[in-house]
Amino acid sequence: MKVSEHTNVQMPLKTVVSLITLVAVGTWAYFGVVQRITELETSKQLMEADLLKTSTQKPIDQEQYMLIEFSVQQLETMQKEMESMMSNTVNINFLKTQVSKLQEDVEKLKDKVRANGNY
């Protein structure tokens, strides 16, 4: 079989239309995927630029962070002091009972001394 410019090829019209449709759909799908990838890359670059822009701290932010750190340190100090005061409360209650007992003992001793003086 010799192929030249005068060689005839016969194809049904249905097949030709199917091939053209297939090529058109393939081209449309390819450009759709390329467009989606371009959109995603653009949005990624914009997001990274926004992150870099917002990551730089302004003086107001730095002052607020310093105030927060100072407040946290004060809170921790107060918390430790409160914890030590809780144990002091227990000690104070114990000492109150001891003082009451001592007062009762002193009163008993006074009564005995008074009783000895009456003879």
C-alpha positions in Angstrom: 0.0 0.0 0.0 1.4 3.3 -1.0 0.5 6.5 0.9 0.6 9.7 -1.0 -1.3 12.9 -1.3 -3.8 11.3 -3.5 -4.6 8.4 -1.1 -8.3 8.4 -0.1 -9.4 7.6 3.4 -13.0 6.9 4.1 -14.5 7.4 7.5 -18.0 7.5 8.6 -19.3 11.0 9.6 -20.3 9.6 13.1 -16.7 8.7 13.8 -15.4 12.1 12.7 -17.9 13.9 14.9 -17.0 11.7 17.8 -13.3 12.4 17.4 -13.9 16.2 17.1 -16.1 16.0 20.2 -13.5 14.0 22.1 -10.7 16.4 21.3 -12.9 19.4 22.3 -13.8 17.8 25.7 -10.2 16.8 26.4 -9.0 20.4 25.6 -11.8 21.9 27.7 -10.9 19.6 30.7 -7.2 20.3 30.4 -7.7 24.1 30.4 -10.1 23.7 33.4 -7.5 21.8 35.4 -4.8 24.4 34.5 -7.1 27.2 35.5 -7.9 25.5 38.9 -4.2 25.0 39.6 -3.5 28.6 38.7 -6.3 29.8 41.1 -5.0 27.6 43.9 -1.4 28.8 43.5 -2.5 32.5 43.4 -4.6 32.1 46.5 -1.7 30.3 48.2 0.7 33.2 47.3 -1.8 35.8 48.5 -2.3 33.9 51.8 1.4 33.7 52.4 1.8 37.4 51.7 -1.0 38.2 54.1 0.6 36.0 56.8 4.0 37.7 56.3 2.3 41.1 56.5 0.4 40.3 59.7 3.3 38.4 61.4 5.2 41.6 61.8 4.4 42.9 65.3 3.4 46.5 65.8 4.5 48.4 68.8 1.0 48.3 70.2 1.0 44.5 70.0 4.4 44.3 71.7 3.1 46.5 74.5 0.0 44.3 74.9 2.1 41.1 75.1 4.4 42.7 77.7 1.3 43.7 79.8 -0.1 40.2 79.5 3.2 38.7 80.6 3.4 41.0 83.5 -0.2 40.2 84.5 0.5 36.5 84.3 3.5 36.9 86.6 1.5 38.8 89.1 -1.3 36.2 89.0 1.2 33.4 89.6 2.7 35.3 92.6 -0.8 35.9 94.0 -1.7 32.3 93.5 1.4 31.1 95.5 0.6 33.6 98.2 -3.0 32.4 98.4 -1.8 28.8 98.7 0.5 29.7 101.5 -2.4 31.6 103.2 -4.6 28.5 103.0 -2.1 26.6 105.1 -1.9 29.6 107.5 -5.7 29.3 108.0 -5.3 25.8 109.2 -2.5 26.8 111.5 -4.6 29.8 112.8 -7.5 27.5 113.6 -5.3 25.1 115.4 -3.7 27.9 117.4 -7.2 29.3 118.3 -8.2 26.0 119.8 -4.8 25.8 121.7 -5.3 29.3 123.1 -8.8 28.5 124.2 -7.6 25.4 125.9 -4.8 27.4 127.6 -7.3 30.0 128.8 -9.4 27.3 130.3 -6.4 25.8 132.0 -5.3 29.2 133.3 -8.8 29.8 134.7 -8.7 26.4 136.5 -5.3 27.2 138.0 -6.6 30.6 139.1 -9.5 29.0 140.8 -7.2 26.5 142.5 -4.9 29.3 143.7 -7.9 31.2 145.1 -9.2 28.1 146.7 -5.8 27.6 148.5 -5.8 31.2 149.7 -9.2 30.8 151.5 -8.0 28.2 154.1 
